[in-house]
Every structure is written in C-alpha cells, then in structure tokens.
Amino acid sequence: MGFSVPKRRFKKAVDRNSLKRKMREAYRRHKHLLRSDGPKMDSMIIYQKSEILDYKEIEEIIILILKRLASQ
C-alpha cells in the first residue's frame, strides 16, 4: 500500500508528511479489514482534499476504502 500527498496542494513538507503519517497509521490499525485469502494487489491512496483533515476523518475514509477493496 502506498500513500501520496501532492506537493501542488500542500507546499510545506511538514504538512505532507503529517498527512501521510495519519493515513499510514489508519491503514495499519485497520488493514485486518482486507481479506488475507483474497487476491494480492498493490494499491496507492492519493490525498485529494485541499484542506488538512484531522485523524478521525482520515480514519473513517481509510476504513471505507478498505471495505470497498475487500468486497471486490
């Protein structure tokens, strides 16, 4: 799983790294939602919002993404 935050939207590396850290932590805590017996895949999540969300909002979005991936 890869995580990316565009430099075009967030000029400061501190902001980009903070968002990536939040996304990685949410994924780490909820990766069990993906089926381990399912097909193997490489995925990339790209942060598209123009404002900085707090961890709770990012976590909810990551959970939604993982549930959608698990159902495929």
C-alpha positions as CSV (number, residue, x, y, z in Angstrom):
1,M,0.0,0.0,0.0
2,G,1.4,3.4,-0.9
3,F,0.3,6.8,0.2
4,S,0.8,10.1,-1.6
5,V,0.1,13.8,-0.9
6,P,0.6,16.2,-3.8
7,K,3.1,19.0,-3.5
8,R,0.9,21.1,-5.6
9,R,-1.8,21.3,-2.9
10,F,0.5,21.3,0.2
11,K,3.7,23.2,-0.3
12,K,5.2,22.5,3.1
13,A,6.8,19.1,3.6
14,V,5.7,19.2,7.2
15,D,2.0,19.2,6.1
16,R,2.5,16.4,3.5
17,N,4.4,14.2,5.9
18,S,1.8,14.7,8.6
19,L,-1.0,13.7,6.3
20,K,0.9,10.6,5.1
21,R,1.7,9.6,8.7
22,K,-2.0,9.8,9.6
23,M,-3.0,7.8,6.5
24,R,-0.4,5.1,7.2
25,E,-1.5,4.8,10.9
26,A,-5.2,4.5,9.9
27,Y,-4.2,1.8,7.4
28,R,-2.0,0.0,9.9
29,R,-4.8,-0.1,12.5
30,H,-7.5,-1.3,10.1
31,K,-5.7,-3.5,7.5
32,H,-7.3,-6.5,9.0
33,L,-10.5,-5.5,7.1
34,L,-8.8,-6.8,3.9
35,R,-9.2,-10.5,3.3
36,S,-5.9,-12.3,3.7
37,D,-7.1,-15.1,1.4
38,G,-8.2,-12.7,-1.3
39,P,-6.2,-11.7,-4.4
40,K,-3.0,-9.9,-3.9
41,M,-2.8,-6.3,-5.2
42,D,-0.7,-3.2,-5.0
43,S,-2.7,-0.1,-4.1
44,M,-1.9,3.6,-3.8
45,I,-4.0,6.2,-1.9
46,I,-3.6,9.8,-3.1
47,Y,-4.9,12.5,-0.8
48,Q,-7.1,14.8,-2.9
49,K,-8.7,17.2,-0.4
50,S,-7.4,20.8,-0.4
51,E,-7.7,21.2,3.4
52,I,-5.9,19.2,6.2
53,L,-8.3,16.8,7.8
54,D,-7.9,15.5,11.4
55,Y,-7.0,11.9,12.1
56,K,-10.6,10.8,12.9
57,E,-11.9,11.9,9.5
58,I,-8.9,10.3,7.6
59,E,-9.5,7.1,9.6
60,E,-13.2,7.0,8.5
61,I,-12.2,7.4,4.9
62,I,-9.5,4.7,5.0
63,I,-12.0,2.3,6.6
64,L,-14.4,3.0,3.8
65,I,-11.7,2.4,1.2
66,L,-10.6,-0.9,2.8
67,K,-14.1,-2.2,3.0
68,R,-14.6,-1.4,-0.7
69,L,-11.4,-3.2,-1.6
70,A,-12.3,-6.2,0.5
71,S,-15.7,-6.6,-1.3
72,Q,-14.0,-6.8,-4.7
